[in-house]
Amino acid sequence: VQLQASGGGLVQAGGSLKLSCVASGTTRSLNDMGWYRQAPAKQRELVAVMTTSGSTNYADSVKGRFIISRDNAKNAVYLQMNSLKSEDTAVYYCNAKRTSGTVTLFTFWGQGTQVTVSS
């Protein structure tokens, strides 16, 4: 599975950006798809994830500002980021998990896209 992310860039605080990620290759059983981020000198953290059935999980720091969505027919996941803050500055990684029931068989990562929020 290859994950191609796009949509990062430079934006002023309070602005918006939309990230996109498309999966290609053997995309069967990709249940969870979502986004993680890693800021300089910090660990990678979950931003938002959505299952094929539409269940979502967001980091507390982005609740009410970010919206995750999926197009299962296109094997795509999106992240609409609103009211951006300087602390949202990070490299954002697309993530997908192949699962069997509740067991994660494989985890796939995209190449990362830089989001920089200027204050």
Accessible surface in RSA format (square Angstrom, percent):
REM  Atomic radii and reference values for relative SASA: ProtOr
REM  Chains: A
REM  Algorithm: Lee & Richards
REM  Probe-radius: 1.40
REM  Slices: 20
REM RES _ NUM      All-atoms   Total-Side   Main-Chain    Non-polar    All polar
REM                ABS   REL    ABS   REL    ABS   REL    ABS   REL    ABS   REL
RES VAL A   1    38.60  25.4   0.49   0.4  38.11  91.8   0.49   0.4  38.11 103.4
RES GLN A   2   113.62  63.5 109.01  79.7   4.60  11.0  59.66 127.0  53.96  40.9
RES LEU A   3    12.10   6.7   0.16   0.1  11.93  30.0   0.42   0.3  11.68  31.4
RES GLN A   4   115.50  64.6 112.52  82.2   2.98   7.1  49.19 104.7  66.31  50.3
RES ALA A   5     4.16   3.8   0.00   0.0   4.16   9.5   0.00   0.0   4.16  11.0
RES SER A   6    60.73  51.3  56.12  74.9   4.62  10.6  40.09  85.4  20.65  28.9
RES GLY A   7    35.81  44.2   0.00   N/A  35.81  44.2  23.53  64.6  12.27  27.5
RES GLY A   8    28.87  35.6   0.00   N/A  28.87  35.6   2.69   7.4  26.18  58.6
RES GLY A   9    29.41  36.3   0.00   N/A  29.41  36.3  29.23  80.2   0.17   0.4
RES LEU A  10   132.07  73.6 100.01  71.6  32.06  80.6 100.01  70.2  32.06  86.3
RES VAL A  11    23.64  15.6  18.11  16.4   5.53  13.3  23.64  20.5   0.00   0.0
RES GLN A  12   138.20  77.3 135.35  98.9   2.84   6.8  37.50  79.8 100.70  76.4
RES ALA A  13    53.38  49.1  30.09  46.4  23.29  53.0  30.56  43.0  22.82  60.4
RES GLY A  14    54.92  67.7   0.00   N/A  54.92  67.7  29.34  80.5  25.58  57.3
RES GLY A  15    22.30  27.5   0.00   N/A  22.30  27.5  21.50  59.0   0.81   1.8
RES SER A  16    57.35  48.5  38.04  50.8  19.30  44.5  21.50  45.8  35.85  50.2
RES LEU A  17    35.25  19.6  30.16  21.6   5.09  12.8  35.25  24.8   0.00   0.0
RES LYS A  18   106.79  52.1  92.80  56.9  13.99  33.3  41.24  37.1  65.55  69.8
RES LEU A  19     0.00   0.0   0.00   0.0   0.00   0.0   0.00   0.0   0.00   0.0
RES SER A  20    30.89  26.1  30.59  40.8   0.30   0.7  13.08  27.9  17.81  24.9
RES CYS A  21     0.17   0.1   0.00   0.0   0.17   0.4   0.17   0.4   0.00   0.0
RES VAL A  22    70.88  46.6  69.02  62.5   1.86   4.5  69.02  60.0   1.86   5.1
RES ALA A  23     5.29   4.9   0.00   0.0   5.29  12.0   0.00   0.0   5.29  14.0
RES SER A  24    56.86  48.0  52.59  70.2   4.27   9.8  42.52  90.6  14.34  20.1
RES GLY A  25    55.42  68.3   0.00   N/A  55.42  68.3  28.19  77.4  27.24  61.0
RES THR A  26    71.10  50.6  62.82  63.7   8.29  19.8  32.51  43.7  38.60  58.3
RES THR A  27    31.46  22.4  21.66  22.0   9.80  23.4   2.19   2.9  29.27  44.2
RES ARG A  28   156.16  65.6 142.30  72.5  13.86  33.0  71.72  98.0  84.45  51.2
RES SER A  29    65.51  55.4  37.64  50.2  27.88  64.2  22.24  47.4  43.28  60.6
RES LEU A  30    10.29   5.7   3.93   2.8   6.35  16.0   4.07   2.9   6.22  16.7
RES ASN A  31    42.56  29.4  41.17  39.8   1.39   3.3   9.21  22.2  33.35  32.2
RES ASP A  32    33.66  23.6  33.66  33.5   0.00   0.0   0.08   0.2  33.58  33.5
RES MET A  33     1.39   0.7   1.39   0.9   0.00   0.0   0.00   0.0   1.39   1.8
RES GLY A  34     0.12   0.1   0.00   N/A   0.12   0.1   0.12   0.3   0.00   0.0
RES TRP A  35     0.00   0.0   0.00   0.0   0.00   0.0   0.00   0.0   0.00   0.0
RES TYR A  36    42.33  19.8  42.33  24.1   0.00   0.0  21.17  15.9  21.16  26.1
RES ARG A  37    14.60   6.1  14.56   7.4   0.05   0.1   1.97   2.7  12.63   7.7
RES GLN A  38    63.08  35.3  58.97  43.1   4.12   9.8  10.89  23.2  52.19  39.6
RES ALA A  39    22.36  20.6  18.82  29.0   3.54   8.1  19.31  27.2   3.05   8.1
RES PRO A  40   113.11  82.4  91.26  83.2  21.85  79.4 103.56  85.5   9.54  59.3
RES ALA A  41   117.78 108.3  57.23  88.3  60.55 137.7  78.82 111.0  38.95 103.2
RES LYS A  42   140.39  68.5 128.40  78.8  11.98  28.5  80.63  72.6  59.76  63.7
RES GLN A  43   162.40  90.8 148.43 108.5  13.97  33.3  53.77 114.4 108.63  82.4
RES ARG A  44    88.50  37.2  63.37  32.3  25.13  59.8  22.08  30.2  66.42  40.3
RES GLU A  45    79.32  45.5  74.60  56.4   4.72  11.2  28.73  55.6  50.59  41.3
RES LEU A  46    47.90  26.7  39.42  28.2   8.48  21.3  39.42  27.7   8.48  22.8
RES VAL A  47     0.44   0.3   0.32   0.3   0.12   0.3   0.44   0.4   0.00   0.0
RES ALA A  48     0.00   0.0   0.00   0.0   0.00   0.0   0.00   0.0   0.00   0.0
RES VAL A  49    20.67  13.6  20.67  18.7   0.01   0.0  20.67  18.0   0.01   0.0
RES MET A  50    27.32  14.2  27.32  18.1   0.00   0.0  21.32  18.1   6.00   8.0
RES THR A  51    31.34  22.3  30.45  30.9   0.89   2.1  30.34  40.8   1.00   1.5
RES THR A  52    68.29  48.6  52.61  53.3  15.68  37.4  31.20  41.9  37.09  56.1
RES SER A  53   101.96  86.2  58.40  77.9  43.57 100.4  56.86 121.1  45.10  63.2
RES GLY A  54    38.80  47.9   0.00   N/A  38.80  47.9  22.28  61.2  16.52  37.0
RES SER A  55    68.96  58.3  58.12  77.6  10.84  25.0  34.79  74.1  34.17  47.9
RES THR A  56    64.88  46.1  32.31  32.8  32.57  77.6  10.84  14.6  54.04  81.7
RES ASN A  57    78.61  54.2  75.77  73.2   2.84   6.8  18.83  45.3  59.78  57.8
RES TYR A  58    46.12  21.5  37.40  21.3   8.73  22.7  29.07  21.8  17.05  21.0
RES ALA A  59    22.83  21.0  14.18  21.9   8.65  19.7  22.83  32.1   0.00   0.0
RES ASP A  60   119.42  83.7  97.24  96.8  22.18  52.5  37.59  88.5  81.83  81.6
RES SER A  61    64.46  54.5  42.33  56.5  22.13  51.0  52.00 110.7  12.46  17.5
RES VAL A  62     0.11   0.1   0.11   0.1   0.00   0.0   0.11   0.1   0.00   0.0
RES LYS A  63   120.20  58.6  99.98  61.3  20.22  48.1  57.29  51.6  62.91  67.0
RES GLY A  64    87.47 107.9   0.00   N/A  87.47 107.9  43.77 120.1  43.70  97.9
RES ARG A  65    28.19  11.8  25.16  12.8   3.04   7.2  23.78  32.5   4.42   2.7
RES PHE A  66     4.73   2.4   0.00   0.0   4.73  12.3   0.00   0.0   4.73  13.5
RES ILE A  67    99.88  56.8  98.76  73.6   1.12   2.7  98.76  71.1   1.12   3.0
RES ILE A  68     4.89   2.8   0.00   0.0   4.89  11.8   0.00   0.0   4.89  13.3
RES SER A  69    44.93  38.0  44.68  59.6   0.25   0.6  34.07  72.6  10.85  15.2
RES ARG A  70    42.28  17.8  11.04   5.6  31.24  74.4   4.37   6.0  37.91  23.0
RES ASP A  71    43.57  30.5  39.04  38.9   4.53  10.7  13.73  32.3  29.84  29.8
RES ASN A  72    76.18  52.5  59.22  57.2  16.97  40.9  30.86  74.3  45.32  43.8
RES ALA A  73    99.43  91.4  57.22  88.3  42.21  96.0  69.84  98.4  29.59  78.4
RES LYS A  74   135.47  66.1 122.95  75.4  12.52  29.8  75.85  68.3  59.62  63.5
RES ASN A  75    46.14  31.8  45.20  43.7   0.94   2.3   1.14   2.8  44.99  43.5
RES ALA A  76     0.96   0.9   0.59   0.9   0.37   0.8   0.59   0.8   0.37   1.0
RES VAL A  77     0.00   0.0   0.00   0.0   0.00   0.0   0.00   0.0   0.00   0.0
RES TYR A  78    46.59  21.7  46.59  26.5   0.00   0.0  30.13  22.6  16.45  20.3
RES LEU A  79     0.00   0.0   0.00   0.0   0.00   0.0   0.00   0.0   0.00   0.0
RES GLN A  80    53.04  29.7  52.56  38.4   0.48   1.1  23.29  49.6  29.75  22.6
RES MET A  81     0.00   0.0   0.00   0.0   0.00   0.0   0.00   0.0   0.00   0.0
RES ASN A  82    46.61  32.1  46.61  45.0   0.00   0.0  16.49  39.7  30.12  29.1
RES SER A  83    59.60  50.4  54.72  73.0   4.87  11.2  19.40  41.3  40.20  56.3
RES LEU A  84     2.25   1.3   0.00   0.0   2.25   5.7   0.00   0.0   2.25   6.1
RES LYS A  85    90.31  44.1  88.22  54.1   2.10   5.0  43.94  39.5  46.38  49.4
RES SER A  86    53.44  45.2  44.25  59.1   9.19  21.2  19.68  41.9  33.77  47.3
RES GLU A  87   117.77  67.6  93.46  70.7  24.31  57.9  60.10 116.2  57.67  47.1
RES ASP A  88     0.00   0.0   0.00   0.0   0.00   0.0   0.00   0.0   0.00   0.0
RES THR A  89    35.26  25.1  31.77  32.2   3.49   8.3  30.02  40.3   5.24   7.9
RES ALA A  90     2.42   2.2   1.59   2.4   0.84   1.9   2.42   3.4   0.00   0.0
RES VAL A  91    42.53  28.0  42.42  38.4   0.11   0.3  42.42  36.9   0.11   0.3
RES TYR A  92     0.00   0.0   0.00   0.0   0.00   0.0   0.00   0.0   0.00   0.0
RES TYR A  93    38.76  18.1  38.76  22.1   0.00   0.0  10.69   8.0  28.07  34.6
RES CYS A  94     0.00   0.0   0.00   0.0   0.00   0.0   0.00   0.0   0.00   0.0
RES ASN A  95     0.64   0.4   0.64   0.6   0.00   0.0   0.00   0.0   0.64   0.6
RES ALA A  96     0.00   0.0   0.00   0.0   0.00   0.0   0.00   0.0   0.00   0.0
RES LYS A  97    39.91  19.5  39.91  24.5   0.00   0.0  32.67  29.4   7.24   7.7
RES ARG A  98    22.29   9.4  22.29  11.4   0.00   0.0   5.88   8.0  16.41   9.9
RES THR A  99    22.25  15.8  14.35  14.5   7.90  18.8   8.11  10.9  14.14  21.4
RES SER A 100    64.95  54.9  54.07  72.2  10.89  25.1  19.71  42.0  45.25  63.4
RES GLY A 101    70.89  87.4   0.00   N/A  70.89  87.4  44.14 121.1  26.75  59.9
RES THR A 102   142.76 101.5 106.11 107.6  36.65  87.3  87.10 117.0  55.66  84.1
RES VAL A 103    89.20  58.7  85.82  77.7   3.38   8.1  89.20  77.5   0.00   0.0
RES THR A 104    64.07  45.6  40.31  40.9  23.76  56.6  22.90  30.8  41.17  62.2
RES LEU A 105    91.22  50.8  65.90  47.1  25.32  63.6  68.98  48.4  22.24  59.8
RES PHE A 106   119.54  59.8 114.24  70.8   5.31  13.8 119.54  72.5   0.00   0.0
RES THR A 107    59.85  42.6  32.95  33.4  26.90  64.1  20.96  28.1  38.90  58.8
RES PHE A 108    37.45  18.7  34.30  21.2   3.15   8.2  37.45  22.7   0.00   0.0
RES TRP A 109   105.13  42.2  76.96  37.3  28.17  66.1  59.53  31.7  45.61  74.0
RES GLY A 110     8.88  11.0   0.00   N/A   8.88  11.0   2.07   5.7   6.81  15.3
RES GLN A 111   104.94  58.7  70.79  51.7  34.15  81.3  68.62 146.1  36.32  27.5
RES GLY A 112    14.44  17.8   0.00   N/A  14.44  17.8   0.66   1.8  13.78  30.9
RES THR A 113    19.10  13.6  13.74  13.9   5.36  12.8   8.02  10.8  11.08  16.8
RES GLN A 114    87.24  48.8  77.33  56.5   9.91  23.6  49.26 104.8  37.98  28.8
RES VAL A 115     0.00   0.0   0.00   0.0   0.00   0.0   0.00   0.0   0.00   0.0
RES THR A 116    47.75  34.0  47.75  48.4   0.00   0.0  37.09  49.8  10.66  16.1
RES VAL A 117     7.18   4.7   0.00   0.0   7.18  17.3   0.00   0.0   7.18  19.5
RES SER A 118    44.31  37.4  37.00  49.4   7.31  16.8  35.60  75.8   8.71  12.2
RES SER A 119   131.93 111.5  64.87  86.6  67.06 154.5  55.24 117.6  76.69 107.4
END  Absolute sums over single chains surface
CHAIN  1 A     6159.3       4648.4       1510.9       3315.8       2843.5
END  Absolute sums over all chains
TOTAL          6159.3       4648.4       1510.9       3315.8       2843.5
